[in-house]
């Protein structure tokens, strides 16, 4: 299986300003109800996204991408074997699946997502 881009996430200092920008510029809509504390983004086509307040430990506001994988633990092991670093270990997301975050040998950070089987 290829590992396609499946989700993106905006970490922002100002949710309302960011929301107003993307709503006006790209016609995105937002859902604040489905996952309390996290805003889901509907772009009108896949992949969809999410938005959250930037955690204090994150160095800057940024867009983060997630790639769909079949097995997070296997993918994390491959990343480490090939010079990467685990930034966030395999973490469960209730009713969604699980995610992890890795840095490649250059320090570029990407997310891995394993969605629940339907």
C-alpha positions in Angstrom: 0.0 0.0 0.0 1.1 3.5 -0.7 1.0 5.8 2.3 -1.0 8.8 1.1 -1.4 12.2 2.7 -4.6 11.7 4.8 -4.8 14.7 7.2 -3.3 18.1 7.9 -3.3 20.1 11.0 -2.9 23.8 11.6 -1.3 24.8 14.9 -2.1 28.5 15.5 -1.7 31.2 18.1 -5.1 32.6 17.2 -7.9 30.2 16.3 -10.4 32.8 15.3 -8.0 34.8 13.1 -6.8 31.6 11.4 -10.4 30.3 10.9 -11.5 33.7 9.4 -8.6 33.6 7.0 -9.1 30.1 5.6 -12.9 30.5 5.6 -12.6 33.7 3.5 -9.7 32.7 1.3 -10.4 29.0 0.7 -14.1 28.6 1.6 -13.3 26.0 4.3 -16.0 25.2 6.9 -15.3 24.2 10.5 -16.7 21.7 13.1 -16.0 22.5 16.8 -18.5 20.0 18.2 -17.2 16.5 17.1 -13.9 16.6 19.0 -14.0 19.1 22.0 -10.8 21.1 22.1 -10.1 20.5 18.4 -11.6 22.0 15.3 -12.2 19.8 12.3 -11.7 21.4 8.9 -13.8 20.5 5.9 -12.0 21.6 2.7 -14.7 20.2 0.5 -12.6 17.2 -0.6 -10.2 14.8 1.0 -7.9 15.1 2.8 -9.6 16.9 5.6 -7.8 18.7 8.4 -7.9 20.0 11.9 -6.9 23.1 13.8 -5.7 23.6 17.4 -4.0 26.2 19.6 -0.2 25.8 19.3 1.1 23.9 22.3 3.7 25.9 24.3 6.4 23.4 23.6 5.9 23.8 19.8 8.5 26.3 18.4 6.1 28.1 16.0 2.7 28.1 14.4 2.8 25.7 11.6 0.9 23.3 9.2 1.6 19.7 10.0 0.8 16.7 7.7 -0.1 13.1 8.4 0.4 10.1 6.2 -1.8 7.0 6.4 0.1 3.8 7.5 -1.0 0.2 8.1 1.1 -0.2 11.2 2.4 2.7 13.3 4.9 0.6 15.3 6.4 -1.0 12.2 6.7 2.4 10.5 8.3 4.0 13.6 10.9 1.2 13.7 11.7 1.8 10.0 12.0 5.5 10.7 14.5 5.0 13.5 16.4 2.3 11.5 16.9 4.9 8.7 18.1 7.7 10.9 14.8 9.3 12.0 13.7 10.0 15.5 10.3 9.4 17.3 8.9 12.7 18.5 5.5 11.4 19.7 5.1 7.7 20.2 2.1 5.6 19.1 -0.8 7.4 20.7 -4.5 6.3 20.6 -7.2 8.7 19.5 -10.6 7.6 20.8 -13.0 6.7 17.9 -10.4 7.6 15.3 -7.4 5.3 15.6 -3.8 6.2 16.5 -1.1 8.6 15.5 2.6 9.2 16.0 5.1 11.9 14.9 8.6 11.3 13.6 11.4 13.5 12.5 13.4 12.5 9.4 17.3 12.7 9.5 17.1 16.4 8.5 14.6 17.2 11.4 11.5 17.5 9.2 8.6 16.4 11.3 5.7 14.4 9.8 2.7 12.5 11.4 1.7 8.9 10.9 -2.0 8.0 11.2 -3.6 4.6 11.5 -7.4 4.9 11.3 -9.8 2.5 12.8 -11.0 -0.2 10.5 -14.5 0.4 9.3 
